[in-house]
Amino acid sequence: MLQRKFSTLAVALTACLFAGAAQAQVNLTAETSSPGNSPHLSITHLADVLGKDGIASLQVQEGQTLTNSILNVAERKTDISAMPLVLHFLLEKGRGPFSKQGENGAALAANLRAIGPYNAGAYGLLAHESSNIRSWKDIAGKTVFNGPPRGAALVNARQAIQMAAGYKDGEDYKGLQANWGQLANILVDGSADAFVIPLTFPSERVIVAMSAGKVNIVSTPKDIYEGEAFQKLLAAPGNVPIEVAFGDMGYAPDQDVSLISEDAVFRGMGTAFTDVVHKDMDADLVKKITAAYIASMDELKAKAPYAKNINLGKLDAKASGFCGALSLKYHPGAIAAWEEAGYTVPDCAR
């Protein structure tokens, strides 16, 4: 009789332990962009870490249009999404891809909270050496790939060109637009003379272009970059300043890549990103998610050569793109995790 009671108790304790383990890991969903860039890297790394640490099972949908993804988070249809910061501004104002949202956009934007910052690279001018394009002015009359047919990337590329050269698409050069999935072919097939696209350091796009010959990367001229107009552009929602010395760009001396710059430093307008959750996600869960992300940042940087140059963990308002005209705040759970790890969260992003 006593043995039977102990056996029953053991079964009960085992059942409780398994129930506790099952409850420890929640099921969450996430959306991100196509592979090969920092938004995809950030989300898929998060999925790996949360699963390994027993925090959550994160089901990731890749290749998503992030304008739709952040609406899904705002409406609690998806738990986590990568987001270029400019989309929060446009949603709040009911502009651009969110013009149909009207006043409802502000309410939806108010539902979003950030976990941590990073960027998706900086806009630079890329051209094969054989094109004889060695400055932004050299694209006059040329065909320039400047992004997909619609969206923030195209707007940013056109702005970068107008700032650096004073040229307008369709007047001074011929803009070539295509979906990102077609870029790999365009980089090598000769249909474009040059490319103004976001570049990480190093960049898979540069490596693809190198298969068709030596390439030049042209920095924004220093005097223009430091000028009032360009600095005002860098302060606009979603933009961040990026400066990387050639020695830190990740290309070996014997690789067929040349940086054209006054002082061997690349300068350009970067695209600020963050991963977002709903404001009502449990604070303790967000804290655990963020803490796991912070603890694994060195592992994340080791996953891709460019990851050390995307400002992971740089919470400074200017470097991250937060504050100013951007009303996006960090989730309270994320703030707690960053502060416990010794980071300072800007007051304007709380």
N, C-alpha and C positions, 0 to 999 in steps of 0.2 A: 504493500500500500504506500509506504514511504517512498520507495523507488519510483512508483508511478507518479507520485506528486512532484518529485524532482524532475522527472522526464517532462511532465506537463509544463512545469515552470520554465525548463530550458527551451522548449518549443515557443513558449510565449515570449521569452526574452529575445530569442532569435528573430521572431516575427517583428518585434519592436525595433530591433537593430536594422533589419532590412527596410522597414517602413521609414525609419529615420534617414537611411541612406538614400532612399528613393525621393524623399522630400527635399534632401539637401541640394539636389541638382534639378533646377527648373528647366522647362523647355521654352526657348525663346526663338524669335525669328529675326533675320537681318537681311538688308538689301545693300548691294554695292555695285560698282561699275564693273567693266570688263577687266580681265587680268592684264597685268603689265604696268600698273600705276599704283601710287601710294594709297588712294581710297580702297582699292581692292586688297592691297597688302594689309592695311590696318584692320579691316573687318575680318578677313580670313585668319589673320594672326590672333585676333581676339577670340574667334571661335575655337582655335587650337588651345589657347591658354585656359579658357573657361571650362572646356571639356577636361583637360588634363588636371586642373585644380578641383574638379568636382563641383564647380559653381553653377554651371548651366550647360545645357545642350543647345548650341546656337545653330539653327538651320539657316544657311546662307543662300540667297538667290543672287547670282552673279549677272553681269551684263544688263543691269537695270538702268532705266532713265531716272536720274536722281530727283528731277522735278516731281515725278510721281511718287518716288520712294519717301520723300519727306512728308508728303501729304498723307501717306499711309501711316507714318509714325504719328503725325498730328491727330489722326483720326483713330489711333490705337489699333490699326489693322496689322502693323508691323512694329516690332519692339525697338529695333536699332537700325540706323541707316547712316551711311556716309553722306556728307553734305558740304558743298562749297558754300562759304559763308554768304556770298552774294544772294543765294537763293532765299535765305531767311529774310534779307532786306526786301527783295522783290515780292515775296509772299506777303509780308507785313504791309507793303504799300499797294498790293494788288496790281503789280506791273508785270510787263514782259510775259513770260509763260503762265503767269497767274492772274492775268487781266480779267479772266472770267470769274475769279473768286470775289472781286470787288471788295467790299468792306469785310466780308467773311475771312479774307486773307489775314487780317490782323489777329482775329481770334484763333485761327489755326497756327499762326506763327507763335503766338503766346503759349502754345502747348509744347513747344520744343525746348529742350535743354541740352547743353553740350556736355560731353565727357572729357575730351582732351583735344588739343590742337595739333595740326601738322599742315604741310602744304603739298601741292601737286606739281611743284617745279616752277620755273620762271620762263617767261616768253623771251626767246632769243631768235636770231636770224640764223638759219642753217642752210648751207648751200655747198654743192660739190665744188671742189677747187677748179675743176674744168669749166665752171660757169663764169669764172672771173668776177664773181660777186664777192667783194671784200669790205663793203660798207653798206649801210642801209640805203644810201643814195643810189647805189648800183642797181637796185631793183626797178628803177624807172623803165617802163615799157615791158617788164618781164612778167611771166606767169608765176604767181606766188600762192602756194597752198596756205590757207589761213583758217582752216577748221571745218567743222560740219556746216551744213546749210543754214542752221539756226542755232541759237543758244549763246551762252555767255562766252564761250571760247572764241567764237567768231568776232564778237564785239571787242573782246580784249585784244585779239590779234590786230584788228584794224586800228584800235587805239594805240597800240605799241608802235605800229608802223607810222601813224600820223605824228606821234610824238617824236620818234627818232629821225624821220625823214621829211615830214610834212606832206606825205603822199596820201591820196584818197583812192580807195578801191574803185575800179572802173574808170577812173580818170587818169591816174598816173601809173598804175600797174593793173594787171588783170588778176583778180582774185579767183582762185580755184577752190571750190568747196566740195567736200565729200565726207561721208561718214567715217568715223575713226577706224572702223574695220577695214577700210580700203587704203589706209595710209601706208601700210607696209609696202604695198605694190607701187604706190605713187612715189615713194622715197627712192625707188630704183629704176622706174620705167621711163624716166625722162620727160614725163608730161608736165612737170613743174620745174621751173628754174631755181626756185628757192622755197623755203618753208619758214613760216613764223608760227611756232607752236610751243606749248609748254615743254620744257626740257628739265628732266631731273639730272643729277650728277653722280655717276654717269647716267646716260640715257640709252634705253633700248632702241629708241628711234635713231639716234646717232649711229649706233652699232649696225642697225639695218642699212642705213644709208652708206656706211663704209663698204658694204659689199659691192657697191657700184663705183668705188673710187674714193680718193682722199676728200675730206670734208673740212669746211671752215665753219666755226661757230662765231658769230659776230655779236659782241656785247653792245648794249645801249651805250652810246658815247657818254663819257663821264660828265662832261659839262651839261649835257641835256638831263642825265639822270639826277644830278644834284640841283638842277634848276627848279624854280618855283612851280612851273606847270606840271612837271613830272612828279614832283613831290606831292602835289595836290592829287594827282591821279593815284599815287600809291596810298593815299589816305582814304580813298573811296572805299565803301563797303566791299569786302571780299578780296581786296588787293593787299599785298605785303611786299616790302622791299627785300630783294635777295641779292647777296654779294658772295661770290665764291671764288677763291684764288684758283688759278689753273692747276696748281699742284694738288689741290683738294678735290678736283672734279672727277677723279677716278680713272683717268686715261693714262696708259703707260707711255713713256717717252717715245717708244718705237711704233705706237699706233698712229694711224693716218688721220689724226685730228689736230687742227690748229685753232687756237683761240685768238681772235683779233680784238685787241683791247689796248688802251693806252699804257696800262700798267700790269698786264697779266692777271687782271681780276674781271670776272664776268659780273655784269650788273643787269638786272632786269626786274620786271614786274611779276611778282609771284601770285599764285592763286591759293588763297587760304581755305583750309578745310577743317572740319571737325566731324566726329561721330556724334549723333544725337539720339536722345530717347525722349519719351513723353514726360512731361513735368510731374505726372502722378505716378510714375514708376516708383516702386518701393525704395526709399532712401537707403536702407541697409543693403539691398540688392545692388543698387547703383554703386554704392561704396565698395562692395566686394568686387564688382566688375572693374571699376576704375583702379582699385588697388592692385588687382592682378595684372592689369595693363601696365601700370607704372613699374611693377616689379620685374616685368618681362621686356622692358624697352631695349635692353642690351641684346636680348635674344632677337627682338624684332629688327634691330639694326643689322644683325648678322644675316638675316634672311635675304636681304637684297642689297647690292652694293650702294645704291643711292639713298638708302634709308637714313644714313648718318647725316645727310644734307637736307632733310625735310623738316627740321626744327621740332622734332619730337620732344615734348616736355618743355618747350619754350612758351611759358604762359604770359610773358611780357606783352602788353596790349599791342604795341607797334609790330612786334615780330609775329604775333599770332593773328592779327587782323581783328581782334575783338575791340569793343567799345566804340567811341566816336559816334557815327550815325547808326551803328549796328546795336540793336537792343538785345540781342541774344545773350542769355546768361548761362552759367554752368549749373548743373543740377546740384542741389545741396549735398547729395551723397558723394558726388564727384569732388566737390569742394573739400569735404571732410577727408577724402582719400589723398588728395594732392597735399593738403596741409599736414596731414600726419606723416607724409613722406618727405616733408621739409621744403615744399614749394610754396611760393607766394601767389595767391590768386588775386588779380587786380580787383580793387573795390568796385570798379565800374562793370565788372563781369559777374558780380554776385547776384 
